[in-house]
Amino acid sequence: MSARDRLSVGPNWHIDCRLVAELPEDSVVGIRFTIFAISSVIALSAVLFTGYLAYLDLNVRHQIEDWNQKIEEDKWEVIAIKIRQHNYETESKKIESAYLEIKNPVFISGFVSALGRTLPDRMMINSIDWKEGTVVVRGDLRETSEHASKILGDYVEKLRADPDIGPHFGSISLTGAERSTEDDQLMVYEITMRALPRSS
């Protein structure tokens, strides 16, 4: 093989087309990439955090609406319960009043008859109220103040000693005595009697 047929390769086997002076430095590219990456991470984190806050706000608003709806529904139930409680209390008071009257041994007709029998002259009974074991007798008496006070005091003592009235009441007392505003010659009185319940 001859010398001219040998393949001869020099130190530069191709043309160098690089423009070294115009290429950016490697360190500048690295800093820019790092700054961009960090900024991207911060922006993405801010977006995710904002989205999470929006989700929490929406969830809280939804829960508030649910609770307000439940409170509105329960409000009418509470009102209905209060109405039932009021009705129960009213009926309970009626039952207690009826129980006291049933337990009390005084018969209304006999009681009124005994009052009429023991009533002094010139003394009138205008009303008799019986409620929850308490009898209130109201009337008037045409006498002077001094004489009227003595008559009323004696009448209360007479009621206490009467066998048809006294034993059935724990207390019989004069709870009011004053001149009438319409007639200054008339004394208006009030006698209160508290009945003893019948023993079981």
C-alpha positions, 0 to 999 in steps of 0.5 A: 500500500502506498503512502498516498493511499493512507488516511491522514487525520489532522488535529482539526478534522472539522471546521469549528463554527462556535461563536464563543464570544457571543455565548452566555456564561454558564453561571448566568444561565444557572442563576436565572433557572434557579430564580425562575424555579423558586418563583414558580414554586412560590407562585404555585404554593400561593395559588394552592393556598388561596384555593384551600382558603376558598374551599374552607370558606365555602365549606364554612358557609355551607355548614352555617347555612345547614345549622341555620336551617336546623335552628329554624326547623328546631325553633318551631319544635321548641315553641310547640314544646313550650305551648304543650308545657304551658297547657300541662301546667294549666291542666295540672293546676286545675287537677290540683285545685279539683283534688283539694276541693275533693279532699276537703270535707266541706260541702258548699251547700252546708257551708253557705247554710252555716254562714247564713245561720251564724251571720249577725244582723245588719251584716250582708254577704256579697260574694263567696270565692272558693279557690285552691282550698281558700274561701274568701267571704266579702260583704258589708256592714252598716255600722260605725267603725268602732261597732263594726270592728267589734261585730266583725271580730266577734263574728270571726270568733263565732266562725272558728267556734262553730262545729260546722265550720271551724273544724274544717279550716286551719285558719279563719281571719279578718283580712280586710275592713274599710269604709266604702268609697260610695257610702261612708256609713257602710263598712266593707269587710273580707274574711279569709278561711284556709281549709284543712285537706282531708287526711288520706 
